Amino acid sequence: MEKILLAAAIATITGFVSSAYAAPVPCEDMLKELRTATSSATLNAADAKAVADLEAKGVERCNADDDKRADVFFADAMKLLGK
């Protein structure tokens, strides 16, 4: 039983470490997904502005070859869209 618990703990820790160091998704791909989702979304004015601001920040970071931070902005915008 102890071996099973130890193996499960190791697998869990390995998963956390792997996801923490996973390569970011290319920001161009995330931007395409965001724009596709935005084109079909119905948002109120405040959410539409927030999504547009997050997209602009993400594009700025993407242009600076900072895919990791760009992806965070795009992911936050997707959350506002419910995706």
Legacy VTK file of the C-alpha trace (Angstrom):
# vtk DataFile Version 3.0
C-alpha trace
ASCII
DATASET POLYDATA
POINTS 83 float
0.000 0.000 0.000
2.832 2.402 0.852
4.459 1.727 -2.524
1.218 2.608 -4.324
0.861 5.863 -2.384
4.497 6.744 -3.028
4.104 6.028 -6.747
0.971 8.207 -6.879
2.749 11.043 -5.076
5.707 10.863 -7.445
3.414 10.851 -10.465
1.556 13.892 -9.132
4.746 15.834 -8.438
6.149 14.902 -11.839
2.967 16.181 -13.486
3.185 19.505 -11.669
6.848 19.957 -12.532
6.270 19.003 -16.167
3.386 21.432 -16.596
5.319 24.222 -14.875
8.151 23.896 -17.374
6.078 23.072 -20.446
6.833 25.134 -23.505
4.297 27.874 -24.173
1.911 27.556 -27.083
3.031 29.752 -30.002
1.352 33.080 -29.341
0.267 33.339 -32.967
-1.810 30.176 -32.499
-3.386 31.475 -29.299
-4.162 34.785 -31.011
-5.951 32.959 -33.849
-8.031 31.020 -31.307
-8.874 34.211 -29.424
-9.921 36.083 -32.551
-12.071 33.167 -33.695
-13.756 33.003 -30.295
-14.212 36.778 -30.168
-15.831 36.920 -33.598
-18.674 34.650 -32.485
-19.063 35.985 -28.927
-21.740 38.289 -27.620
-20.238 40.533 -24.956
-21.360 43.546 -23.015
-19.345 46.749 -23.527
-17.186 46.293 -20.428
-16.213 42.715 -21.277
-15.594 43.614 -24.927
-13.218 46.381 -23.819
-11.460 44.053 -21.369
-10.997 41.403 -24.077
-9.688 44.018 -26.527
-7.239 45.343 -23.904
-5.976 41.850 -23.085
-5.615 41.089 -26.795
-3.591 44.283 -27.317
-1.294 43.435 -24.394
-0.899 39.907 -25.704
-0.049 41.117 -29.203
2.540 43.486 -27.726
4.210 40.615 -25.836
3.901 38.330 -28.863
5.683 40.888 -31.031
8.436 41.002 -28.401
8.828 37.194 -28.711
7.527 36.721 -25.170
5.124 33.879 -25.970
4.733 32.810 -22.357
3.383 36.187 -21.180
1.389 36.690 -24.377
-0.335 33.351 -23.814
-1.330 34.459 -20.299
-3.030 37.585 -21.672
-4.777 35.578 -24.389
-5.873 32.916 -21.864
-7.327 35.611 -19.604
-9.262 37.020 -22.555
-10.547 33.531 -23.387
-11.791 33.171 -19.792
-13.827 36.343 -20.236
-15.305 34.773 -23.357
-16.181 31.654 -21.382
-13.738 29.452 -23.294
LINES 1 84
83 0 1 2 3 4 5 6 7 8 9 10 11 12 13 14 15 16 17 18 19 20 21 22 23 24 25 26 27 28 29 30 31 32 33 34 35 36 37 38 39 40 41 42 43 44 45 46 47 48 49 50 51 52 53 54 55 56 57 58 59 60 61 62 63 64 65 66 67 68 69 70 71 72 73 74 75 76 77 78 79 80 81 82
